[in-house]
Amino acid sequence: MRKSATKLTSLRNRIEAVDAEILSAIAKRAKLAALVGEIKIERGLNPLDSVRKAVQKKRWAALARKMKLPAKLASRIYTLLHDHAISVERSMKL
């Protein structure tokens, strides 16, 4: 029983470390998206590029399938990240 509890704690600690890596990657992505937003403002482009969004959603779904993850999960995550990036870009225009 004790060995099982130690293994459980170890696995949870590893999950928490991966969670921190995920959030770090999201923060890096957000900084890059802000830079993209600056370029879009300079060029007078709309924050939302529907064609690119559709291409990226398909790309994410393909990557998810390759990694044996549900494509629907990847789509939901991408949508959250994309929506955040668009809201940042739109707030930069103000």
DAHUUR-V487526 format. One record per residue. N is the residue number from 0. RES is the residue in one letter. PSI is psi in whole degrees, 0 to 359 (none if undefined). OMEGA is omega as a letter, one per 20 degrees, with the letter a starting at -180 (999 if undefined). Layout:
BEGIN
<<N | RES | PSI | OMEGA> <N | RES | PSI | OMEGA>>
END
This chain:
BEGIN
<<0 | M | 315 | a> <1 | R | 320 | r> <2 | K | 321 | r> <3 | S | 318 | r> <4 | A | 321 | r> <5 | T | 318 | r> <6 | K | 319 | r> <7 | L | 314 | r> <8 | T | 318 | r> <9 | S | 315 | r> <10 | L | 318 | r> <11 | R | 322 | r> <12 | N | 321 | r> <13 | R | 321 | r> <14 | I | 316 | r> <15 | E | 324 | r> <16 | A | 319 | r> <17 | V | 319 | r> <18 | D | 318 | r> <19 | A | 321 | r> <20 | E | 319 | r> <21 | I | 312 | a> <22 | L | 324 | r> <23 | S | 317 | r> <24 | A | 322 | r> <25 | I | 319 | r> <26 | A | 319 | r> <27 | K | 318 | r> <28 | R | 318 | a> <29 | A | 320 | r> <30 | K | 319 | r> <31 | L | 320 | r> <32 | A | 324 | r> <33 | A | 322 | r> <34 | L | 320 | r> <35 | V | 318 | r> <36 | G | 319 | r> <37 | E | 317 | r> <38 | I | 319 | r> <39 | K | 320 | r> <40 | I | 314 | r> <41 | E | 322 | a> <42 | R | 358 | a> <43 | G | 30 | a> <44 | L | 152 | r> <45 | N | 139 | r> <46 | P | 324 | a> <47 | L | 121 | r> <48 | D | 95 | a> <49 | S | 324 | a> <50 | V | 312 | r> <51 | R | 319 | r> <52 | K | 315 | a> <53 | A | 318 | r> <54 | V | 316 | a> <55 | Q | 323 | r> <56 | K | 318 | r> <57 | K | 319 | r> <58 | R | 315 | r> <59 | W | 318 | r> <60 | A | 317 | r> <61 | A | 316 | r> <62 | L | 318 | r> <63 | A | 313 | r> <64 | R | 320 | r> <65 | K | 325 | a> <66 | M | 9 | r> <67 | K | 40 | r> <68 | L | 153 | r> <69 | P | 131 | r> <70 | A | 326 | a> <71 | K | 322 | r> <72 | L | 313 | r> <73 | A | 319 | r> <74 | S | 318 | r> <75 | R | 318 | r> <76 | I | 314 | r> <77 | Y | 316 | a> <78 | T | 317 | r> <79 | L | 313 | a> <80 | L | 317 | a> <81 | H | 314 | r> <82 | D | 320 | r> <83 | H | 315 | a> <84 | A | 317 | r> <85 | I | 319 | r> <86 | S | 324 | r> <87 | V | 314 | r> <88 | E | 318 | r> <89 | R | 323 | r> <90 | S | 334 | r> <91 | M | 333 | a> <92 | K | 339 | a> <93 | L | none | 999>>
END
